Amino acid sequence: MRYIISEKALEELNQAADYYKAEVDTECAKFFAVRFHETINFICNYPNAWPLVRTEIRRCSLKGFPYFVLYKINPNSEIVILSVLHDKSNHGYYGK
């Protein structure tokens, strides 16, 4: 499946990678990016495998990191990455 990343999700992804680079090291930031891309590949291959957290919005965890990806599937079967959130962030806007 094809996917697109929203500007918001891209900004959140970059902020998380910057945090790992500054607070841990460059290798950790690179590994975070690798895990993100693996997660996107899993979502593209099995888009309905993760639970709905709100109408049309699904949540998939990043293995090894306290982050998750929120996404939806458009009617044209395109996946839209909506957000990349830390597990401790405020989840109220999507229904948790």
C-alpha positions, 0 to 999 in steps of 0.5 A: 500500500502507498502511504503519506506522512502528514506534516504534523507526523513528520515534525513529531518524528524529527523532534523525537529523532533530535531528542535521541540524538541530543540525549543519547547518541547519533546511533540511537537516533538512527535506530529510531528512524529504522524502527519507524520505517519498519513500523510503516512497512508493517502498517502497509503490509497489514493495515488492519492489524492494529486496533482502532482507537477512534473511528478510522484511526489506528495505533501501532507501537514502535518496537523498542521505543515508547512511541506509537504511530497513529494512522488511517486508511483513506477510501482509495486504500492510501495510508495516512500517517497522522501522528508519531506520539510518545507513550506518555503524551496527552492522548485525549484528542484521539480518544484514549 
